[in-house]
Amino acid sequence: MVLKTWNYGGVIVLEFGGVINVTNTRNIFGQIRDLIEDPSVRRIVFDMSGVLRVDSSGLGLLVRISKTLQAHSAELCLAGVSGPVAEVLEHTKLDRFFKIAKDVDEAVELLERDSETGNVGNIIADRRSGENLADGFRRLFRSISPTVSDEEINDLIASI
């Protein structure tokens, strides 16, 4: 869930806590939808240091938010990712899709530097290796629920 939001030198920071899973992704998206669709918002940091776990629905939410921001020429950086959350991002190769920083200060610096240089970092890497991202999701879904069919997984990936 979103615990608080603040402006850090022109960068919007959202602090998350607890778990991001199937039971709360819709609520989280509802909380931040106006913010991520606001054309004046250019850079957002998700402080994930208080997040204990993320399931496949939570990963889908993060990807959806990132793609929404990209459509508005805005950037997202995840900060403070560790433990099980970092493991899931690595296992699904989403650590290659997202910009990730050790903390909020580093994330803000990264976004400011990238906006000055025009570097879009992992966004370009994702477009070049989109198949790897989908494969990462397939691996995750199969590890969570081995009985899910390829067709169901493909439908879920297509909906993200």
C-alpha atoms as one frame of an Amber mdcrd trajectory, in Angstrom:
protein
   0.000   0.000   0.000   1.054   3.620  -0.490   2.080   5.023   2.895   2.906
   8.572   1.881   3.790  10.792  -1.054   6.088  13.789  -1.188   7.938  16.055
  -3.606  11.718  15.750  -3.491  13.144  18.595  -5.584  10.661  18.117  -8.417
  10.664  14.330  -8.207   7.529  12.697  -6.798   8.332  10.010  -4.221   5.783
   7.390  -3.195   6.602   5.307  -0.147   5.179   1.794  -0.193   4.890  -0.650
   2.690   3.744  -4.175   3.455   2.921  -6.387   0.500   1.901  -5.599  -3.061
  -0.301  -8.464  -4.152  -3.545  -9.517  -5.773  -5.577  -8.248  -2.816  -4.414
  -4.634  -3.074  -3.101  -3.885  -6.580  -6.413  -2.439  -7.749  -6.556  -0.178
  -4.691  -2.947   0.944  -5.166  -3.533   1.757  -8.831  -6.656   3.704  -7.859
  -4.645   5.692  -5.304  -1.988   6.783  -7.782  -3.744   6.744 -11.161  -4.285
  10.508 -11.371  -0.669  11.109 -10.417   0.864   8.791 -13.015  -1.437  10.090
 -15.760  -0.678  13.751 -14.942   1.361  15.144 -17.874   3.200  17.546 -15.552
   4.690  14.634 -13.589   7.995  13.724 -15.245   9.902  11.711 -12.640   8.636
   9.327  -9.963  10.456   7.245  -7.369   8.802   4.293  -5.667  10.443   3.826
  -2.263  10.158   0.059  -1.898  12.265  -0.226   1.275   9.175  -1.055   3.338
   7.805  -3.663   0.925   8.090  -7.202   2.245   6.755  -9.144  -0.760   5.450
  -8.688  -4.281   3.445 -11.360  -6.112   2.770 -11.669  -9.849  -0.134  -9.212
  -9.635   2.153  -6.733  -7.904   4.760  -7.147 -10.635   2.070  -6.649 -13.256
   1.026  -3.455 -11.485   4.591  -2.119 -11.478   4.978  -2.875 -15.190   1.598
  -1.270 -15.960   2.557   1.862 -14.022   5.924   2.028 -15.770   4.325   1.703
 -19.207   1.718   4.360 -18.338   4.520   6.707 -17.298   6.490   5.924 -20.463
   3.423   6.799 -22.546   3.476  10.222 -20.869   7.265  10.563 -21.364   7.813
  10.214 -17.631  10.332   8.057 -15.795  10.128   5.679 -12.851  12.871   4.473
 -10.539  12.476   1.874  -7.799  14.448   2.607  -4.621  15.340   0.460  -1.633
  14.502  -2.863  -3.265  15.826  -5.744  -1.156  15.147  -9.240   0.138  12.337
 -11.246  -1.457  11.299  -8.304  -3.653  14.786  -8.062  -5.166  14.855 -11.835
  -5.659  11.544 -11.816  -7.553  12.716  -8.932  -9.768  15.949 -10.805 -10.543
  14.194 -14.139 -11.126  11.779 -12.553 -13.611  14.525 -10.380 -15.134  12.450
  -7.305 -14.315  15.565  -5.891 -12.675  16.627  -5.231 -16.293  13.359  -3.449
 -17.057  13.247  -1.028 -14.123  15.727   1.576 -13.052  16.692   0.525  -9.544
  18.594   2.551  -6.946  19.775   1.655  -3.458  17.780   4.465  -1.812  15.613
   7.512  -2.549  18.574   9.924  -2.707  20.335   7.803  -5.326  17.078   7.363
  -7.279  16.498  11.120  -7.423  20.089  11.687  -8.565  19.722   8.986 -11.235
  16.491  10.474 -12.606  17.911  14.002 -12.578  21.083  12.866 -14.347  19.135
  10.858 -16.920  16.759  13.743 -17.629  19.746  16.022 -18.245  21.451  13.546
 -20.594  18.315  12.174 -22.225  19.285   8.640 -21.164  16.260   6.381 -20.888
  18.324   3.465 -19.590  16.399   0.269 -18.978  13.379   1.403 -20.998  15.367
   0.992 -24.243  16.858  -2.286 -23.008  13.348  -3.602 -22.380  12.164  -2.704
 -25.862  15.129  -4.504 -27.346  14.633  -7.589 -25.186  10.867  -7.663 -24.673
  10.850 -11.410 -25.157  13.040 -11.819 -22.065  10.554  -9.819 -20.018   7.683
 -12.052 -21.130   9.803 -15.144 -20.453  10.489 -13.837 -16.957   6.768 -13.490
 -16.333   6.156 -16.998 -17.660   8.783 -18.420 -15.274   7.249 -16.552 -12.355
   3.690 -17.633 -13.127   4.746 -21.263 -13.565   6.653 -21.225 -10.269   3.619
 -19.817  -8.456   1.010 -21.975 -10.142   2.320 -24.860 -12.255  -1.198 -25.751
 -13.426  -1.712 -22.465 -15.291  -1.736 -23.064 -19.047   0.503 -21.257 -21.526
  -2.594 -19.686 -23.056  -3.684 -18.266 -19.689  -0.201 -16.912 -19.043  -0.035
 -15.336 -22.513  -3.448 -13.721 -21.985  -2.293 -12.312 -18.659   0.947 -10.963
 -20.142  -0.961  -9.401 -23.047  -3.288  -7.639 -20.608  -0.404  -5.920 -18.811
